[in-house]
Every structure is written in structure tokens, then in C-alpha cells.
Amino acid sequence: MDVLLTGALGTVGTAVTDHLDHEFTLLDRREGGHVVADVADYPAIRPAFDGQDAVVHLAGYPATDASWSEALTHNVVGTHNVLEAAADAGVESVVFASSNHVVGGYEQEFAPDLYYGDVDLTVDHTDPIRPDSHYGASKACGEAFGRQYVEREASPDRFYALRIGSVRDPEYDHPYGDAERLVDDGEADSDSRAYEEVAARMHALWQSRRDLAHLVDCCLRDDSAAFEVFYGVSANEHRWLDIEHAREVVGYDPRDGAEWSDRGAS
């Protein structure tokens, strides 16, 4: 399968290429990919879509501190450009890196008890969106564009929005990754409350790099869906984001999962 991967050199992009063996065309703003271009620049990216079976769209501003201008340019305009190029080139399938921050309002309401499994909550694809930031809202906009294109345009035929939890670079690809990074950066001690809370959150939202790649692969190989929303987390004990829908529709079967049995211990 020929797959165009935008944002290919980032944390999520390298997780995909490290674990999957499709014929990838790597598009990124940074030098090192096959195509050096910004998704906000439609003429620059359009030729890369020709001949592709699918697009995995990961490029964009990646954090909740995005200003409106950053979210608009990199996430709203960029995602619209990707879908317009996919439609013009006749690409069959688009897998979109959405975010858990599309529903981040649930976390804001119930944290930190939510991290420890002390709140009875499961958020699935049928629940109302509750963006927690311009970033979260821009990802919700990308999902809306996806539905628009599969329902109103000839291409793409399928769109999968992955509301990804916490995927990290290889060094921190484990349930204590964010907490250990605090220690490495000198921002917390391993016996502090800050360490414990960050670790507990990561135990709920973590998606291992291989599970992320597996979920992407499940979507790339599927030919049954039109528009779907899946949550990107591993089989974590205290997750509040649903993975059963992805299991049922595309066969997502995560190999990893985090158990929060000894708070504050690594």
C-alpha cells in the first residue's frame, strides 16, 4: 500500500514508520523526509498526493498552548489542505491524528481523581465533544472536515479520526515516561506529589508506540468504514477513553497496558 505520511519526522510519525512496512512517502516541514513542505502551503504539498492509496495526516501544531493563529494555520487550514489534496488526487482513505483534547473538558472536570480510577467515567465516540483549548477545538474542526469530505466529495471514501492519548519518543515510551522526564528536567523529585500525579495521568492516557502504529495499520487495512472516531490509548487499567469501538470496527488489539497498583513507585 502506498501511503503519504504528513508530519512524518515527529513523535507519532516515527512510531508509525518504526513499526509498519507500508510504502511510505514522508512529508515534513523539516529536512529528512521525501517531501519538505508545510501542510499550510497547498501548492507545495499537492503533488505528493498523486498515486497514494491512503494518507496518514499527523502534521500540525501539537500542543494545547497553541494560540488561535497557530491552531488556525497549522491545524485548521493544514487539515483542510490535506483533505482537499486527497480529494483532488482521488485518495481512498485518510487517517487523521486527532487528540484526546477534543474531549479534554471531561478530564478538566474530574481530574485528578480520574487518574486513579476513582471516577466512574468512560468517554466513547458517541459522547459530546468538550474541547479544552484552541488546539482541541482545531482537532474537532479537522474531524468535521473529514465527515464533510467523505459525505460530500467523491474522495476520500474513508476517514478515521484517532483521538490519541499520550504517545512519546522511545526514551519515554512507558507509563512513567512523563514523570521521569520531569525528573530528568529537574522539575520534580521521584517521591513528590507532582511526580505521582503526572505518572497516574500517563498510566491512564498512555498509548505505546507499537499500539499507536497498530491502530493506524488497522485503519489502513479496513475497507468497511466511512467515517469513524477511535480513541488512541493502550489497554490501561484506569483509562477513561473507550477502546472497545476500535476493537469492534477495525480489530484494534493493543499489546500494552498500564496498571496503577503502586502509586508513586517506578
N, C-alpha and C positions, 0 to 999 in steps of 0.2 A: 504494500500500500504506500502510495506517495503522499506524504504529509508535510504541510508547511507548519512550522513551529515558530510563532512570534514570541519575543521575549526569551529567546532560546538559551541565552547565556546566564539567566538568572537562577535563583534557588530552585524554583519549581521546574523551569526548563531543563536544567541539568539532571534533576531527578527523573524526568521523562527519558532523556537520552541515555542516562546511565543504565536504565532498566528495560528499555524497549528497543527493538531492532527493525522498526519500520524504515522506509527510505525517507529520511527527514531532510527538508530544506530548512536551514537555520537562519532566521531573520532576527536581527537585534540592532539596537542603536550603536552598540559598541563593536569595535573591530574584533574579528574572530569567528564570525558566522559566515554563511554563504552570501547573505544579502545584508548590507549595512544600510538601514533605513529606519525612520521613525514612523510608527503607525499613524501619527497625526498628519503625515505627508502622503496623501493619496496617490499622486503620480509616482512617487518613489517606490511605493510598495506594490502597486497594481500588477506589474509583470510577474512577480513572484507567485501569483495565484494560478497562473496558467498551467494546466496539466496536473494539478493537485487533486487527489481524491478527497482529502479532508484538510481542515485547518484546526490546529490546537492554538487558541489565542490566549496567550499568557501576558503579553506586553501591557504596560500601563503603570500609572503611579501606584506603588504597592502598600501604602500605609495610611492609617487613619488621620495622620496630621496633614493630609492634603488640603491645600487651600481650594477655594472654588475654582480658581483659574487652572490649577494643576489638575484637579479632577475633571474639569470640562475638557481640557486639551488632550490629556493622555488617556483618559478612560471613556469619556462620552464620545468625543469626536473620533478618537482612535478606534474604538469598537465599532462605531458606525462605518468608518472607512473599511475595516476588515470585512464586515458583512456586505457592504456594497461591492467590494472587490470579489468576494466569494460568489455573490450573485452574478456579477458580470462574467466571471470565469466559469460558471457552471459547477462549482464545487458542491459535492453532495452533502457533506457533513461538517459541522463546526462544533468543537468542544471549547467551552468558554470558562476561563478561570474567574468565577465569581468569588464571593467571600462570605464567611460567617458573619461579617459585619452588616450584611443585608438584613440580618435578624438580630443585630447586636443589642437592640433595646431590651430583649429578654435577659441577656446577661447583665446589663446595667441595672435592671430592676432587682435581680435576685442574687447577685454576687455580694460577698464571697461564699455564702452558704451553698450556692450552686456548685462550686468547685469540689466540694466534699461529698456530694451526693445527698445533701440534707434538704434538697428541694425536689419535689416530685414533678419533673418537667421533661417533656420530650417535644422538641420542635421538629415538625416534618414539613414536607413540601406543600402541604395544604394550609399551613398557618400564615396569617398576615405578615407581610414584611414589616420590619421595625428598624430601619437604618439608624446607625448610631453616629453618623458623620457624613460629610460630603463624599468621602471615599465610599462608604456603604451605599449611599444613595446613587452614586455613579455606577456602581456594580449592578444595582437594581435596574438602572436605566439600560445597561447592557443586556440584561435578561429580557427586558421589554422589547428591545430591538430584535433580539433573537426570535421571539414569538412573532413579531411583525413580519420578519423576512420569511420564516418557514410557512406562514399562513397566507402571505400576500404576494410573494415573489416566486418565480419558477425554481430558484435555488437560493439557499441550500434546502435540501429535503429534511434534514435533521439538525437539531440544535440541543446541546446538552450543557446546562449551567451547573458548574461544580462549585458549591459554596464551601470553599476549602477552609479547614480549621488552621492548624499550625504545622506547616512544613518547614524544615530547617536545613541548612547546609550539613554535609556529612559529619562534621565535627560535633554538632549539637543535635544529631538525629536520634534523640531518645527522650523519654518522658521528663527527664530532669534538665533538658537542654537549655531552656530559657533561664532556669535558676542557676545553672552552672556558669552561664555566660555573665550573669550578674556578678558572680564571684570573680570570674576572670577579669572583668572590667573594673573591679574594685568598688562596686556599688552595693554589695551586701555580703554578709558572712553566711556560711553554710548553716549556722544554727539560729539564724534570725527569722523573725516573722515574715519579713519580705521574701526571703528565700522560700519559705514554706508555702506562702500563698501563690507565688509565681509557679512553683512546682505543681501545686494542686490544680491550677488552671491548665497547665500544659498536659497534665495527666488526663484531663477531660477532652481537650481540643486537639491533641497530637494526631497527626497523620504521618506515618513513616514514609520515607521517600519511595520505598518499594510499593507500599499500599497506594500512594498517590498515582504512581505510574500504572499500577494495575487497574485503578478506576478509570484512568484515561484510556487504557487499552480496551477495557470493557465497552466503553462508549464508541471507540473507533471501530470495533468489530460488530457492533449492534446494527441491525438494519430494520428494527421494528418500531422504533420510536419516531415521533415528530418533534415534540418539544418536551423536555424533561428537566427537572431540578433535582439534583442529588447533593447530599452533604458529604464533604470530604474529611472524614475522620477515621482513625483506626478503631478496632473493637475495644475501646476503652471502657473500663468498669463504670466510670462516672460521667460518661458522655451524656449530653442533653440534646445533641443533634442526631437525628434519625439516620440509620444506615439500612434499614430494612427495605425501603423503597428501592434503593440501588441494588440490593440483593435480588429482589423480585424481578426487576425490569431488565437489568443488564448482567446479573450474575456476579456482582461485586462480592468478593470473599476475602476480606482483609486477613493477612497473616500475622499482623502485630496488634498489640493492645497493651494498655497501661492499667495497672492495678494500684490503687491508693490505699495500701494496707499499713504503712508505717510512716505517718506524717513527719516530714522534715528530715527523713533519712534518705541517703543516696547510696 
